[in-house]
Amino acid sequence: MSRVCELTGKKAMVGNNVSHAMNKTKRRFNANLIKKRFYIPEEDKWITLKVSTAALKTINKIGISAALKTAKAKGFYK
């Protein structure tokens, strides 16, 4: 399974480690992902999502139903 947020589409970025001598080697900046269960009262069921911590803050603010609706509209969630 890839390290991609299921609600926002955030994924790993690529950059460089830079030493004091300015030597550069490739590295990855992974998204801060958490596997979490959410209860959807409209459908009366639990779902498990791999979401970023930024998406968690959004869910706390607008609710899981609205967050899923926007993710479906953007094509991140099926």
Backbone as CSV, one residue per row, in Angstrom:
resi,resn,N_x,N_y,N_z,CA_x,CA_y,CA_z,C_x,C_y,C_z
1,MET,0.848,-1.180,0.000,0.000,0.000,0.000,0.889,1.237,0.000
2,SER,0.565,2.166,-0.864,1.382,3.377,-0.952,1.056,4.335,0.190
3,ARG,1.998,5.217,0.462,1.829,6.180,1.540,1.149,7.437,0.992
4,VAL,-0.171,7.327,0.780,-0.964,8.427,0.250,-2.190,8.609,1.131
5,CYS,-2.499,9.854,1.456,-3.686,10.167,2.241,-4.917,9.921,1.377
6,GLU,-5.915,9.216,1.935,-7.094,8.856,1.167,-8.095,10.007,1.045
7,LEU,-7.937,11.057,1.833,-8.862,12.189,1.763,-8.280,13.401,1.055
8,THR,-6.991,13.654,1.222,-6.401,14.853,0.631,-5.478,14.549,-0.543
9,GLY,-5.044,13.307,-0.689,-4.144,12.946,-1.781,-2.695,13.296,-1.512
10,LYS,-2.371,13.693,-0.276,-0.980,14.010,0.050,-0.126,12.763,-0.062
11,LYS,1.093,12.922,-0.598,2.003,11.789,-0.713,3.427,12.268,-0.511
12,ALA,4.381,11.347,-0.587,5.777,11.662,-0.317,6.342,12.608,-1.366
13,MET,7.208,13.505,-0.908,7.929,14.403,-1.807,9.396,13.983,-1.811
14,VAL,10.129,14.420,-2.832,11.532,14.066,-2.962,12.368,15.333,-2.788
15,GLY,13.471,15.201,-2.058,14.366,16.331,-1.863,15.777,15.842,-1.660
16,ASN,16.615,16.687,-1.085,18.017,16.356,-0.879,18.402,16.479,0.588
17,ASN,19.265,15.560,1.044,20.018,15.777,2.277,21.220,16.620,1.883
18,VAL,21.482,17.690,2.604,22.607,18.559,2.278,23.548,18.597,3.467
19,SER,24.801,18.182,3.259,25.785,18.177,4.329,26.434,19.551,4.450
20,HIS,27.295,19.706,5.443,28.014,20.968,5.618,28.937,21.245,4.428
21,ALA,29.399,20.176,3.803,30.256,20.334,2.616,29.436,20.500,1.336
22,MET,28.126,20.675,1.490,27.184,20.857,0.381,27.070,19.636,-0.523
23,ASN,27.382,18.431,0.010,27.129,17.204,-0.727,25.633,16.918,-0.666
24,LYS,25.064,16.505,-1.779,23.627,16.279,-1.840,23.331,14.821,-2.155
25,THR,22.462,14.217,-1.363,21.976,12.864,-1.601,20.454,12.900,-1.522
26,LYS,19.826,12.077,-2.336,18.366,12.076,-2.394,17.757,11.534,-1.106
27,ARG,16.590,12.073,-0.759,15.827,11.589,0.384,14.349,11.785,0.104
28,ARG,13.519,11.185,0.935,12.063,11.315,0.795,11.488,12.025,2.008
29,PHE,10.545,12.905,1.762,9.760,13.528,2.821,8.403,12.846,2.813
30,ASN,8.188,11.892,3.718,6.933,11.152,3.758,5.835,11.992,4.402
31,ALA,4.611,11.752,3.972,3.453,12.400,4.585,3.236,11.793,5.972
32,ASN,2.725,12.599,6.889,2.455,12.148,8.249,1.098,11.454,8.264
33,LEU,1.091,10.121,8.040,-0.143,9.367,7.889,-0.475,8.553,9.129
34,ILE,-1.762,8.427,9.393,-2.274,7.659,10.523,-3.420,6.792,10.016
35,LYS,-3.452,5.522,10.439,-4.558,4.638,10.109,-5.607,4.796,11.212
36,LYS,-6.822,5.212,10.843,-7.828,5.557,11.846,-9.201,5.074,11.408
37,ARG,-9.999,4.644,12.409,-11.374,4.219,12.158,-12.315,5.386,12.434
38,PHE,-13.307,5.559,11.547,-14.300,6.614,11.699,-15.688,5.991,11.640
39,TYR,-16.608,6.530,12.442,-17.995,6.091,12.427,-18.809,7.067,11.591
40,ILE,-19.574,6.521,10.639,-20.438,7.343,9.803,-21.881,7.080,10.236
41,PRO,-22.503,8.028,10.946,-23.850,7.776,11.469,-24.916,7.673,10.377
42,GLU,-24.753,8.352,9.232,-25.743,8.284,8.162,-25.861,6.874,7.596
43,GLU,-24.726,6.186,7.487,-24.713,4.828,6.954,-24.665,3.780,8.054
44,ASP,-24.516,4.213,9.295,-24.449,3.338,10.473,-23.367,2.266,10.314
45,LYS,-22.142,2.721,9.948,-21.039,1.777,9.809,-19.711,2.471,10.114
46,TRP,-18.698,1.648,10.354,-17.338,2.113,10.613,-16.524,1.936,9.342
47,ILE,-15.621,2.895,9.068,-14.680,2.748,7.964,-13.277,3.027,8.487
48,THR,-12.299,2.378,7.890,-10.904,2.601,8.246,-10.240,3.352,7.103
49,LEU,-9.608,4.472,7.446,-8.942,5.296,6.447,-7.498,5.544,6.852
50,LYS,-6.639,5.708,5.859,-5.266,6.146,6.084,-5.233,7.625,5.738
51,VAL,-5.198,8.478,6.780,-5.318,9.917,6.579,-4.110,10.641,7.151
52,SER,-3.839,11.818,6.596,-2.779,12.664,7.131,-3.302,13.388,8.360
53,THR,-2.394,13.915,9.158,-2.809,14.637,10.364,-3.526,15.929,9.992
54,ALA,-3.186,16.524,8.855,-3.914,17.701,8.389,-5.360,17.337,8.052
55,ALA,-5.575,16.157,7.470,-6.930,15.705,7.164,-7.712,15.422,8.445
56,LEU,-7.030,14.928,9.483,-7.683,14.714,10.776,-8.218,16.020,11.338
57,LYS,-7.424,17.079,11.231,-7.867,18.386,11.706,-9.078,18.863,10.903
58,THR,-9.080,18.591,9.607,-10.206,18.969,8.768,-11.454,18.186,9.158
59,ILE,-11.295,16.891,9.439,-12.424,16.055,9.849,-12.994,16.562,11.175
60,ASN,-12.126,16.940,12.107,-12.597,17.476,13.382,-13.353,18.782,13.196
61,LYS,-12.988,19.536,12.174,-13.608,20.837,11.943,-14.940,20.729,11.205
62,ILE,-14.957,19.968,10.081,-16.170,19.947,9.251,-16.957,18.645,9.352
63,GLY,-16.384,17.600,9.944,-17.078,16.324,10.075,-16.654,15.333,9.007
64,ILE,-16.826,14.058,9.324,-16.366,12.997,8.428,-17.214,12.936,7.155
65,SER,-18.509,13.178,7.261,-19.377,13.092,6.081,-19.021,14.157,5.056
66,ALA,-18.814,15.390,5.513,-18.454,16.475,4.596,-17.068,16.257,4.011
67,ALA,-16.138,15.727,4.810,-14.786,15.469,4.330,-14.796,14.376,3.257
68,LEU,-15.594,13.333,3.450,-15.703,12.274,2.444,-16.339,12.803,1.162
69,LYS,-17.309,13.692,1.305,-17.985,14.264,0.134,-17.016,15.085,-0.711
70,THR,-16.193,15.915,-0.070,-15.226,16.717,-0.816,-14.142,15.843,-1.431
71,ALA,-13.729,14.775,-0.714,-12.711,13.870,-1.246,-13.228,13.123,-2.469
72,LYS,-14.508,12.727,-2.445,-15.102,12.064,-3.606,-15.186,13.021,-4.780
73,ALA,-15.515,14.283,-4.511,-15.629,15.270,-5.587,-14.269,15.532,-6.239
74,LYS,-13.202,15.492,-5.444,-11.864,15.718,-5.987,-11.246,14.451,-6.568
75,GLY,-11.866,13.292,-6.326,-11.398,12.042,-6.906,-10.382,11.290,-6.058
76,PHE,-10.229,11.652,-4.779,-9.273,10.962,-3.919,-9.878,9.743,-3.252
77,TYR,-11.190,9.757,-3.036,-11.867,8.665,-2.332,-12.953,8.105,-3.234
78,LYS,-13.064,6.781,-3.293,-14.050,6.143,-4.171,-15.391,6.020,-3.512
